[in-house]
Amino acid sequence: MNENLISVIGSGTMGNGIAHVFATCPNVEKVILVDLSVQILKNAKEIIKKNLDRQVKKEIISQVKSEESLAKIVFTTDVEEVKESGLVIEAVKEDEMIKKNIFKKLDSIVSKDTIMATNTSSISIDKIAINLKKSQNVIGMHFMNPVPVMKLVEIIKGSQTNNLIVEKTLDYVSSLNKIAVECNDSPGFVSNRILMPMINEAAFTLMEGVASAESIDQIMKLGMGHPMGPLKLADLIGIDVCVSIMNVLFDGFKQEKYRVCPLLDKMMKENKLGIKTKKGFYKY
Ligand SMILES: NC(=O)c1ccc[n+]([C@@H]2O[C@H](COP(=O)([O-])OP(=O)(O)OC[C@H]3O[C@@H](n4cnc5c(N)ncnc54)[C@H](O)[C@@H]3O)[C@@H](O)[C@H]2O)c1
């Protein structure tokens, strides 16, 4: 096992950002980024390159560092390649069954000391870790979007998570110059238990004709000092991700206040998923 070898499973919005930030970290030798097809990985590579270029323009990193970082990332469809990693971060769709299958596979191939982290926004760490031989190595490592910009990583300890795994995870977060804040395992953890009902309520406010999307966002931006309005944020996160998180909250707490707004469901059916499909509450 090599602690300086990091793997990320899923190269979408979050996965490509996580691979990007680890690749720019000086201690890291190699980042393995896994996804289902070569075409998806090709898109991820283009996005990472574009985001590194943006950091060069803003003089956050040099051109040389940008090229070195991209060269550190190995793009592959073969999950077996992650087996010698010190840290594996799963960042696939917010779907409990898909995540469980990935952890079952990881459990059988990685070393006894490998950290098996999930970037889940809301799904219980204990549910993901259930029946694994290495359940004590499973931890929530919840990066915020956009990963290269946002400082926070919410760290979620499952009931089985070993303290050494927590400490090593905190070290990885500080090596990225990010700030880790710990919490316990509960639906939506802290961030999305509070954020998602606000986004859901903003969708109800729009659906009921109380105000336009622009007005709702402006009121929350200018009135509450939020950097971005809730509907614009929903487009950035992905409407599908928001719906999945609301469903996890509803299933977990069984309270009406967590019922997903019908407008969000309708947008899902129409493939208006936000920035990633170029249509959401706004057009891109
Ligand atoms: N979008 C956000 O703002 C945000 C923020 C924090 C956390 N999250 C969480 O991060 C995770 C990923 O979200 P996202 O928005 O990046 O999703 P996404 O849909 O953009 O990307 C998911 C990627 O996983 C890939 N994938 C699916 N099954 C796979 C498998 N078996 N093996 C390898 N790759 C597979 C897909 O092809 C896709 O490229 C989710 O759990 C989500 O809740 C999302």
The ligand as an SDF file (V2000), in Angstrom:
LIG
                    3D

 44 48  0  0  0  0  0  0  0  0999 V2000
  -22.9020   17.6980   -7.0070 N   0  0  0  0  0  0  0  0  0  0  0  0
  -22.6050   18.2260   -5.8280 C   0  0  0  0  0  0  0  0  0  0  0  0
  -22.6650   19.4510   -5.6170 O   0  0  0  0  0  0  0  0  0  0  0  0
  -22.1400   17.3380   -4.7060 C   0  0  0  0  0  0  0  0  0  0  0  0
  -21.5330   17.9220   -3.5970 C   0  0  0  0  0  0  0  0  0  0  0  0
  -21.0250   17.1050   -2.5790 C   0  0  0  0  0  0  0  0  0  0  0  0
  -21.1840   15.7120   -2.6880 C   0  0  0  0  0  0  0  0  0  0  0  0
  -21.8250   15.1790   -3.7700 N   0  0  0  0  0  0  0  0  0  0  0  0
  -21.9290   13.7080   -3.8410 C   0  0  0  0  0  0  0  0  0  0  0  0
  -20.8570   13.2170   -4.6400 O   0  0  0  0  0  0  0  0  0  0  0  0
  -21.2750   12.0360   -5.3330 C   0  0  0  0  0  0  0  0  0  0  0  0
  -21.0900   12.2570   -6.8230 C   0  0  0  0  0  0  0  0  0  0  0  0
  -21.9170   13.3140   -7.2330 O   0  0  0  0  0  0  0  0  0  0  0  0
  -21.6660   14.0860   -8.6090 P   0  0  0  0  0  0  0  0  0  0  0  0
  -22.5000   15.3100   -8.5570 O   0  0  0  0  0  0  0  0  0  0  0  0
  -20.2090   14.1710   -8.8930 O   0  0  0  0  0  0  0  0  0  0  0  0
  -22.3460   13.0290   -9.6340 O   0  0  0  0  0  0  0  0  0  0  0  0
  -22.1770   12.9430  -11.2240 P   0  0  0  0  0  0  0  0  0  0  0  0
  -23.4400   12.3240  -11.7230 O   0  0  0  0  0  0  0  0  0  0  0  0
  -21.7090   14.2340  -11.7850 O   0  0  0  0  0  0  0  0  0  0  0  0
  -20.9650   11.8820  -11.3990 O   0  0  0  0  0  0  0  0  0  0  0  0
  -21.0420   10.5370  -11.0270 C   0  0  0  0  0  0  0  0  0  0  0  0
  -20.0360    9.7520  -11.8720 C   0  0  0  0  0  0  0  0  0  0  0  0
  -19.9390    8.4150  -11.3660 O   0  0  0  0  0  0  0  0  0  0  0  0
  -19.8030    7.5520  -12.4810 C   0  0  0  0  0  0  0  0  0  0  0  0
  -20.1610    6.1870  -12.0640 N   0  0  0  0  0  0  0  0  0  0  0  0
  -21.4010    5.6780  -11.8320 C   0  0  0  0  0  0  0  0  0  0  0  0
  -21.2910    4.3810  -11.4580 N   0  0  0  0  0  0  0  0  0  0  0  0
  -19.9670    4.0830  -11.4460 C   0  0  0  0  0  0  0  0  0  0  0  0
  -19.2170    2.9040  -11.1620 C   0  0  0  0  0  0  0  0  0  0  0  0
  -19.8160    1.7750  -10.7910 N   0  0  0  0  0  0  0  0  0  0  0  0
  -17.8570    2.9620  -11.2480 N   0  0  0  0  0  0  0  0  0  0  0  0
  -17.2320    4.0980  -11.6360 C   0  0  0  0  0  0  0  0  0  0  0  0
  -17.8940    5.2520  -11.9190 N   0  0  0  0  0  0  0  0  0  0  0  0
  -19.2440    5.2340  -11.8450 C   0  0  0  0  0  0  0  0  0  0  0  0
  -20.7180    8.1430  -13.5390 C   0  0  0  0  0  0  0  0  0  0  0  0
  -20.3970    7.6700  -14.8400 O   0  0  0  0  0  0  0  0  0  0  0  0
  -20.4290    9.6420  -13.3580 C   0  0  0  0  0  0  0  0  0  0  0  0
  -19.3570   10.0750  -14.1740 O   0  0  0  0  0  0  0  0  0  0  0  0
  -22.7200   11.7760   -4.9000 C   0  0  0  0  0  0  0  0  0  0  0  0
  -22.7220   10.8740   -3.8290 O   0  0  0  0  0  0  0  0  0  0  0  0
  -23.1960   13.1560   -4.4770 C   0  0  0  0  0  0  0  0  0  0  0  0
  -24.2460   13.1010   -3.5570 O   0  0  0  0  0  0  0  0  0  0  0  0
  -22.2860   15.9480   -4.7870 C   0  0  0  0  0  0  0  0  0  0  0  0
  1  2  1  0
  2  3  2  0
  2  4  1  0
  4  5  1  0
  4 44  2  0
  5  6  2  0
  6  7  1  0
  7  8  2  0
  8  9  1  0
  8 44  1  0
  9 10  1  0
  9 42  1  0
 10 11  1  0
 11 12  1  0
 11 40  1  0
 12 13  1  0
 13 14  1  0
 14 15  2  0
 14 16  1  0
 14 17  1  0
 17 18  1  0
 18 19  2  0
 18 20  1  0
 18 21  1  0
 21 22  1  0
 22 23  1  0
 23 24  1  0
 23 38  1  0
 24 25  1  0
 25 26  1  0
 25 36  1  0
 26 27  1  0
 26 35  1  0
 27 28  2  0
 28 29  1  0
 29 30  1  0
 29 35  2  0
 30 31  1  0
 30 32  2  0
 32 33  1  0
 33 34  2  0
 34 35  1  0
 36 37  1  0
 36 38  1  0
 38 39  1  0
 40 41  1  0
 40 42  1  0
 42 43  1  0
M  CHG  2   8   1  16  -1
M  END
$$$$
